[in-house]
Structures are given as C-alpha cells and as structure tokens.
C-alpha cells in the first residue's frame, strides 16, 4: 500500500507513539511491567474525590448529565468554563483577559498541532519558517506535529553542574540564532522531560527576543501555575497578547478527558477555534463540566498549591534519595535538578551503550523508561553524545512501583558500567 508524504510521517518510528503503546500495553499486561516511562499523572485520592463529588452532582441534576454528554459545545469550548477561566486569570494575576482570549482543545497535543502549523511551515512567496526550541531537550510530543520537514530548530543548552550529583540546563543565549526563518519560539515550563523550570530572567529575555522579532512566544504550561502547579521553585506566570500560553486539565487529574486550554490574542483564538471545528467539530464537554465549579470558586488553585504540588514534590525527593543510594559513588550519574513536572532526567556520562539500547534492556527486565534521544527535535543532525546518555523516569506511579523500578534501573546500570 502506498502512502502520501503526509502518511509516511506516521508509518515509521515515532517516539510519542512508542511511549503511548507501552503505556496502553502496560495496563493490560499480566504481569504488568513497572511503568516508569509514561506521563500519566498519579491518582491522587483528594483530587479524585472532588471529581467524584462533581460527577454525582451532574448525575443528580435534572437534565445536566444529558446536556453534558448529548450536546456539542461551540468550537471555542464550553462558554461557562471559558468565562470562568478568564475570571480566574484576571483575579489571580490581573491580566487583561476575557473569554475572547481563551479556546479549549481536545488536549494539549491537539493545540500544539494547530499552533505550530499556524506559525511555521510554508508561507506565501514560497519561503518556510520553523519553530525555535530555545532549550533542548524538549517534549517528545512536539516531534511529529509539523506538516513540513525540518520543522524545528533547537538550541543546545548550557549545562550547569551542581552539588549532590545534580545539574541544570540553562538557555544558551550566545548560541541562540534568530532570523526571519523563525515563526515562533516555544518552550515547556516546567520542561518535559527534565523537570527544568526556565527561570523568570530567561523567560523575560526570550519574551524580548520574540517581541523584537514580531513573533509569538509559546509557553507550554501543562505542569505549571496556577494549575496543576507542579513546580518546586519560584516561577512567575506571564501573559500578554504576544504570548500564547497553553494549559491542560490532564496533570490536575483528568488525562483521559483531553482538555487543553489556549490563552492568546483574539485573532489567534478565532483561528484555533476554526481549526477545532474542522478537525473535531468541538472540544469535549466532560472535562470542563467536572472542573467548572473548581475554577469558578478558585478552588483549583488552592488544591494545586496544597495537595497536588506537595504530593509530587515528596515523591520526587524520595526517588532522588533512592537513586543516590542505589547507584553508589562510582557510577557517573547526574540527575537534572527536579524543579517540577513528573519526571527525573538521568544523565549517565560516558554511557557505554546508547540510551535506546538501555531502554530495550530495561524493558526485558520488566521496567519501562523513555530513551532520552527522542527529546531532541530539531537537533537530529547534531552529533552530541549527551543525547544518547540520558533517560526519562517518572516518579508519579505508586510508591512500590517506583521503588522497585529504580532498583532494577540501578542494577542494570551497574552491569552496563561494569
């Protein structure tokens, strides 16, 4: 069977596809592998209780359940939820924002497909533009969303070595190349896969660069503030009409309901909404329905600060402590300073095998991680050994799973370096 050029993009190896296949297979396998690879959030009892209570309210209110499951929302998304979000951001941060500045999508992945192809690819006159990723490694899910080849340009980071076998990536502004070939700048904050939080100063400088170039600055805030606020360091939220801010309900606890949130100037929101009408008619309604009261009351911020954030921070600290114990002093391992998100990014300098081979070995042992080489879109031609010396490990799973998985990873790493 012959596929179009578009189809061929999805017929080969795709990192996000491998990741989601592993995640789905793990849920039905017997015995189940230790799933330290996926981005599924933890099942936090306090958060799930809130959604369970809200679902009971929907079921017991005459006509509400039927409306939620039986009616399309507008392509922009549920009006009441969009309005509540605008109120929340005005009240929390004083942003000059209204419902016209917000659109819902069927998950963040859907949003980035629309946004990236809106600002990059082929333009009138035959010239092309790229998305600049100023701080690689970056999110695995960006890699294949562009409809044109050579869609990304990524910037190799500065590596700051820290005490206690930690390190931190920083934006290398001296390397950052900016010209008319760049259609938008994008970064995740906190960064998936590393847990890095781009500093307020770095955000300010990137904002100035984007404004000077007359292009949007896209901030992927799926793990960020004000919800789910899985950030363990200081990070000031920012938005203006030159910023496109993307949020999600997934990491707050609703990943299967695919609710992405885009905050941008009105003309961008109009185009995103029209794209949604073409791709999927309308966003799903159940996620906004379950979260509506939490947003209207501002409770979503309190729960994020008092429940979600400390839950993950404690798990991160336990995982880091175990890795240090089990690896010992003779293994050349460094951990990216865990500043947020759900992951630890492990760097094994001088790793004798590739991170992909390490992934395969660990898979045979019954523990799933993600090979680091997938997280460098836009750097495919850069022969940087570091790309093949890292793996991403999630600490969001049940404590017993994380503990056993880390032990197996350490066991295999000791064999590799022996």
C-alpha positions as CSV (number, residue, x, y, z in Angstrom):
1,X,0.0,0.0,0.0
2,X,1.3,3.4,-0.9
3,X,1.0,6.3,1.5
4,X,1.2,10.0,0.8
5,X,4.2,12.0,2.1
6,X,1.9,13.0,5.0
7,X,1.1,9.4,5.7
8,X,4.7,8.3,5.6
9,X,5.5,10.6,8.5
10,X,3.4,8.2,10.7
11,X,4.5,4.9,9.2
12,X,8.0,4.9,10.7
13,X,9.3,5.1,14.2
14,X,7.6,7.8,16.3
15,X,8.7,8.4,19.9
16,X,5.3,9.5,21.3
17,X,3.7,6.5,19.6
18,X,6.1,4.1,21.2
19,X,5.5,5.8,24.6
20,X,1.7,5.6,24.4
21,X,1.8,2.0,23.1
22,X,3.9,1.0,26.0
23,X,1.6,2.8,28.4
24,X,-1.5,1.1,26.9
25,X,0.1,-2.3,26.8
26,X,1.2,-2.0,30.5
27,X,-2.3,-1.5,31.6
28,X,-3.5,-4.9,30.2
29,X,-0.3,-7.0,30.5
30,X,-0.1,-9.8,33.1
31,X,2.2,-9.4,34.9
32,X,2.2,-5.7,34.3
33,X,5.6,-4.0,33.7
34,X,6.8,-1.3,36.0
35,X,5.6,1.8,34.2
36,X,8.3,4.4,34.8
37,X,8.1,5.8,31.2
38,X,4.7,7.4,30.6
39,X,3.4,10.8,31.6
40,X,0.2,9.6,33.3
41,X,-0.4,11.6,36.5
42,X,-0.9,9.9,39.8
43,X,-4.3,9.0,41.1
44,X,-4.4,11.5,44.0
45,X,-7.2,10.5,46.3
46,X,-8.2,14.0,47.4
47,X,-8.4,15.2,43.8
48,X,-10.4,12.2,42.6
49,X,-12.8,12.7,45.5
50,X,-13.5,16.2,44.2
51,X,-14.3,14.9,40.7
52,X,-16.4,12.0,42.0
53,X,-18.5,14.5,44.0
54,X,-18.9,16.8,41.0
55,X,-19.9,13.8,38.8
56,X,-22.6,12.9,41.4
57,X,-23.9,16.4,41.2
58,X,-24.1,16.2,37.4
59,X,-25.9,12.9,37.6
60,X,-28.4,14.1,40.2
61,X,-29.3,17.4,38.5
62,X,-32.2,17.1,36.1
63,X,-31.1,17.4,32.5
64,X,-27.4,18.3,33.3
65,X,-26.0,14.8,32.5
66,X,-27.9,14.7,29.3
67,X,-26.7,18.1,28.3
68,X,-23.0,17.3,29.1
69,X,-22.9,14.1,27.0
70,X,-25.6,14.9,24.5
71,X,-24.8,18.4,23.1
72,X,-21.9,19.8,21.2
73,X,-20.2,22.8,22.7
74,X,-19.0,25.6,20.4
75,X,-15.7,25.1,18.6
76,X,-14.2,27.6,21.2
77,X,-15.3,25.3,24.0
78,X,-17.8,25.4,26.8
79,X,-18.8,29.0,27.3
80,X,-19.3,28.9,31.0
81,X,-15.9,27.2,31.6
82,X,-14.1,29.6,29.3
83,X,-15.7,32.6,31.1
84,X,-14.7,31.1,34.5
85,X,-11.1,30.7,33.3
86,X,-11.0,34.4,32.2
87,X,-12.3,35.5,35.6
88,X,-9.7,33.3,37.4
89,X,-6.7,34.7,35.5
90,X,-8.0,38.3,35.9
91,X,-8.5,37.8,39.6
92,X,-5.3,35.8,40.2
93,X,-2.8,37.8,38.1
94,X,-4.5,41.0,37.0
95,X,-4.2,40.0,33.3
96,X,-6.3,42.0,30.8
97,X,-8.1,38.9,29.6
98,X,-11.6,38.0,28.5
99,X,-13.4,34.9,27.1
100,X,-12.4,36.0,23.6
101,X,-8.7,35.3,24.6
102,X,-9.3,31.6,25.5
103,X,-10.1,28.5,23.5
104,X,-10.4,24.9,24.5
105,X,-8.9,22.0,22.5
106,X,-9.0,18.2,22.7
107,X,-5.9,18.0,24.7
108,X,-2.6,20.0,24.5
109,X,-1.3,17.7,21.8
110,X,-4.1,18.9,19.6
111,X,-3.4,22.5,20.5
112,X,0.3,22.3,19.5
113,X,-0.6,20.7,16.2
114,X,-2.7,23.7,15.4
115,X,-0.4,26.3,16.8
116,X,2.8,25.0,15.3
117,X,1.4,24.7,11.8
118,X,-0.2,28.1,12.2
119,X,3.2,29.8,12.7
120,X,5.6,27.6,10.9
121,X,5.8,25.7,7.6
122,X,5.4,27.1,4.1
123,X,4.4,30.8,3.7
124,X,3.2,33.0,0.9
125,X,6.1,33.5,-1.6
126,X,7.5,30.0,-1.1
127,X,9.6,30.6,1.9
128,X,9.4,28.5,5.1
129,X,9.6,29.2,8.8
130,X,10.5,27.0,11.8
131,X,9.6,26.7,15.4
132,X,12.6,27.6,17.6
133,X,13.0,25.4,20.8
134,X,15.4,27.5,22.8
135,X,16.2,24.9,25.4
136,X,16.6,21.2,24.2
137,X,15.8,18.6,25.4
138,X,12.1,19.2,24.9
139,X,8.8,17.4,24.9
140,X,8.7,14.2,22.9
141,X,5.2,15.0,21.6
142,X,6.4,18.0,19.6
143,X,8.5,15.9,17.2
144,X,6.0,14.9,14.6
145,X,3.3,17.6,14.7
146,X,4.8,19.7,11.9
147,X,3.3,19.1,8.4
148,X,6.6,20.1,6.7
149,X,10.1,18.6,7.1
150,X,12.8,20.4,9.0
151,X,10.1,22.0,11.1
152,X,12.1,22.7,14.3
153,X,15.3,24.5,15.1
154,X,16.6,23.6,18.6
155,X,19.2,25.2,20.8
156,X,21.8,23.2,22.7
157,X,21.7,24.2,26.4
158,X,24.4,25.3,28.8
159,X,24.9,22.6,31.4
160,X,25.5,23.9,35.0
161,X,27.0,21.2,37.3
162,X,25.6,21.4,40.8
163,X,26.3,19.7,44.1
164,X,24.9,16.4,45.2
165,X,25.2,14.9,41.7
166,X,22.7,17.3,40.3
167,X,22.9,19.5,37.2
168,X,20.7,22.1,35.4
169,X,20.1,23.1,31.8
170,X,20.1,26.8,31.1
171,X,19.2,28.7,27.9
172,X,22.5,29.4,26.0
173,X,21.6,32.8,24.6
174,X,25.0,33.1,22.9
175,X,24.1,30.1,20.7
176,X,20.5,31.2,20.0
177,X,20.1,32.0,16.3
178,X,17.3,34.3,15.4
179,X,16.4,35.4,11.9
180,X,13.4,35.6,9.5
181,X,13.2,31.8,9.3
182,X,11.8,31.6,12.8
183,X,8.0,31.7,13.0
184,X,7.6,31.3,16.8
185,X,9.6,30.4,19.9
186,X,8.3,27.6,22.2
187,X,9.3,26.0,25.5
188,X,7.7,23.9,28.2
189,X,7.7,25.2,31.8
190,X,8.3,23.0,33.7
191,X,10.1,21.2,31.0
192,X,9.0,17.7,30.0
193,X,11.3,15.6,30.1
194,X,13.8,17.2,32.5
195,X,11.7,18.9,35.2
196,X,13.7,22.1,34.5
197,X,11.9,25.4,35.1
198,X,13.0,28.1,32.8
199,X,13.9,31.0,35.1
200,X,11.9,34.3,35.2
201,X,15.0,36.0,33.8
202,X,15.3,33.6,30.9
203,X,11.5,34.0,30.2
204,X,12.0,37.8,30.2
205,X,14.9,37.6,27.7
206,X,13.0,35.2,25.4
207,X,10.0,37.4,25.6
208,X,12.1,40.4,24.5
209,X,13.6,38.4,21.6
210,X,10.2,37.3,20.4
211,X,8.8,40.8,20.6
212,X,11.7,42.3,18.8
213,X,11.3,39.7,16.0
214,X,7.5,40.2,15.9
215,X,6.7,36.6,16.5
216,X,4.8,34.8,19.3
217,X,6.3,33.3,22.4
218,X,4.5,30.0,23.1
219,X,4.7,28.7,26.6
220,X,3.6,25.1,27.3
221,X,2.3,25.3,30.8
222,X,0.8,21.8,31.1
223,X,2.5,21.2,34.5
224,X,2.7,24.9,35.6
225,X,1.0,27.6,37.5
226,X,-1.7,28.2,38.6
227,X,-2.9,24.6,38.0
228,X,-1.7,21.9,38.5
229,X,1.3,23.9,39.8
230,X,3.7,21.0,39.9
231,X,6.6,23.5,40.4
232,X,9.0,23.3,43.3
233,X,10.8,26.6,42.7
234,X,9.9,30.2,42.1
235,X,8.2,30.9,38.7
236,X,6.2,33.9,37.9
237,X,3.3,33.3,35.4
238,X,3.3,35.7,32.5
239,X,0.9,36.5,29.6
240,X,0.3,39.3,27.2
241,X,-1.0,39.5,23.7
242,X,2.4,38.4,22.2
243,X,2.4,35.3,24.4
244,X,0.5,32.1,23.6
245,X,0.0,30.3,26.9
246,X,-1.1,26.6,26.9
247,X,-2.6,24.8,29.9
248,X,-4.3,21.5,30.5
249,X,-6.5,19.6,32.9
250,X,-4.6,16.4,32.3
251,X,-1.9,16.7,35.0
252,X,-4.5,18.0,37.5
253,X,-6.1,14.6,37.2
254,X,-8.2,14.4,34.0
255,X,-5.8,13.0,31.4
256,X,-8.4,10.8,29.6
257,X,-10.8,13.7,29.1
258,X,-8.4,15.6,26.8
259,X,-9.0,19.2,27.8
260,X,-6.4,21.7,26.5
261,X,-6.5,25.4,27.1
262,X,-5.0,28.1,24.9
263,X,-4.7,31.7,26.0
264,X,-3.8,34.2,23.3
265,X,-4.8,37.3,21.4
266,X,-8.3,37.2,20.0
267,X,-7.3,36.7,16.3
268,X,-5.3,33.6,17.3
269,X,-8.2,32.2,19.3
270,X,-10.5,32.7,16.4
271,X,-8.3,30.6,14.1
272,X,-7.7,27.9,16.7
273,X,-11.4,27.6,17.2
274,X,-12.0,27.3,13.4
275,X,-9.3,24.6,13.2
276,X,-11.1,22.7,16.0
277,X,-14.3,22.9,14.0
278,X,-12.6,21.3,11.1
279,X,-10.6,18.6,12.9
280,X,-13.1,17.6,15.6
281,X,-16.2,19.8,15.4
282,X,-15.9,20.8,19.1
283,X,-13.8,20.1,22.2
284,X,-15.1,17.5,24.6
285,X,-17.6,18.7,27.3
286,X,-17.0,16.4,30.3
287,X,-13.6,17.8,31.4
288,X,-14.9,21.4,31.5
289,X,-18.1,20.2,33.3
290,X,-16.2,18.4,36.0
291,X,-13.8,21.3,36.6
292,X,-16.2,24.2,36.3
293,X,-17.0,24.7,39.9
294,X,-13.3,24.3,40.9
295,X,-12.4,27.2,38.5
296,X,-15.4,29.4,39.4
297,X,-14.6,29.2,43.1
298,X,-10.8,29.4,42.7
299,X,-10.6,26.1,44.5
300,X,-8.5,24.7,41.6
301,X,-5.6,27.0,42.7
302,X,-5.9,26.0,46.4
303,X,-6.0,22.3,45.6
304,X,-3.0,22.7,43.3
305,X,-0.9,24.5,45.9
306,X,-1.9,22.5,49.0
307,X,-2.4,19.0,47.6
308,X,-1.0,18.4,44.1
309,X,2.3,20.2,44.4
310,X,3.4,18.8,47.8
311,X,2.3,15.3,46.7
312,X,4.6,15.2,43.7
313,X,7.5,17.1,45.4
314,X,7.6,14.5,48.2
315,X,7.7,11.7,45.6
316,X,10.5,13.4,43.7
317,X,12.6,13.7,46.8
318,X,12.1,10.1,47.7
319,X,13.1,9.0,44.2
320,X,16.2,11.1,44.1
321,X,17.3,9.8,47.5
322,X,16.8,6.2,46.4
323,X,18.8,6.8,43.1
324,X,21.7,8.2,45.0
325,X,21.7,5.3,47.4
326,X,21.4,2.6,44.8
327,X,23.8,3.9,42.2
328,X,26.7,4.4,44.6
329,X,29.5,6.8,44.1
330,X,31.3,5.0,41.3
331,X,28.5,5.3,38.7
332,X,28.8,8.6,36.7
333,X,25.2,9.6,37.1
334,X,23.8,13.0,37.4
335,X,20.1,14.0,38.0
336,X,18.7,17.1,36.5
337,X,17.6,19.3,39.4
338,X,14.0,18.3,39.9
339,X,12.1,21.6,39.8
340,X,8.7,20.4,38.6
341,X,6.7,18.1,36.3
342,X,6.5,14.3,37.0
343,X,10.0,13.2,35.9
344,X,13.6,12.6,36.7
345,X,16.1,13.1,33.9
346,X,19.1,10.9,34.4
347,X,22.4,11.6,32.7
348,X,25.0,8.8,32.6
349,X,28.1,10.5,31.2
350,X,30.2,8.1,29.1
351,X,27.4,5.5,28.9
352,X,28.9,2.5,27.1
353,X,25.7,1.8,25.2
354,X,23.0,4.1,23.7
355,X,20.1,5.2,25.8
356,X,17.9,3.3,23.3
357,X,19.7,0.1,24.0
358,X,19.4,0.8,27.7
359,X,15.7,1.2,27.2
360,X,15.4,-2.2,25.5
361,X,17.4,-3.9,28.2
362,X,15.3,-2.4,30.9
363,X,12.1,-3.4,29.0
364,X,13.3,-7.0,29.1
365,X,13.7,-6.7,32.9
366,X,10.1,-5.5,33.1
367,X,10.6,-1.8,33.7
368,X,9.7,0.8,31.1
369,X,11.5,4.2,30.9
370,X,11.9,6.5,27.8
371,X,15.2,6.8,25.9
372,X,16.5,10.4,26.0
373,X,17.3,10.5,22.3
374,X,13.6,11.2,21.5
375,X,13.6,14.5,23.2
376,X,15.8,16.5,20.8
377,X,13.5,17.6,17.9
378,X,15.4,20.0,15.7
379,X,18.8,18.5,16.7
380,X,18.7,15.4,14.6
381,X,21.9,16.3,12.8
382,X,23.8,17.4,15.9
383,X,26.2,14.6,16.8
384,X,26.1,15.4,20.5
385,X,26.9,12.3,22.7
386,X,24.8,13.7,25.5
387,X,21.6,13.0,23.5
388,X,22.2,9.3,23.9
389,X,23.3,9.3,27.5
390,X,20.0,10.2,29.2
391,X,16.7,8.6,30.1
392,X,13.5,9.9,31.5
393,X,11.9,8.2,34.5
394,X,8.6,9.1,36.0
395,X,8.0,9.1,39.8
396,X,4.2,9.5,39.5
397,X,3.4,5.8,39.9
398,X,2.6,4.0,43.1
399,X,5.4,4.1,45.6
400,X,6.1,0.3,45.4
401,X,6.3,0.5,41.6
402,X,8.7,3.5,41.6
403,X,10.9,1.8,44.3
404,X,11.2,-1.5,42.5
405,X,11.7,0.2,39.1
406,X,14.5,2.3,40.4
407,X,16.2,-0.8,41.9
408,X,16.0,-2.6,38.5
409,X,17.4,0.5,36.7
410,X,20.3,0.7,39.1
411,X,21.0,-3.0,38.8
412,X,21.2,-2.7,35.0
413,X,23.3,0.4,35.1
414,X,25.8,-1.2,37.4
415,X,26.1,-4.1,34.9
416,X,26.5,-1.7,31.9
417,X,29.3,0.2,33.6
418,X,31.0,-3.0,34.9
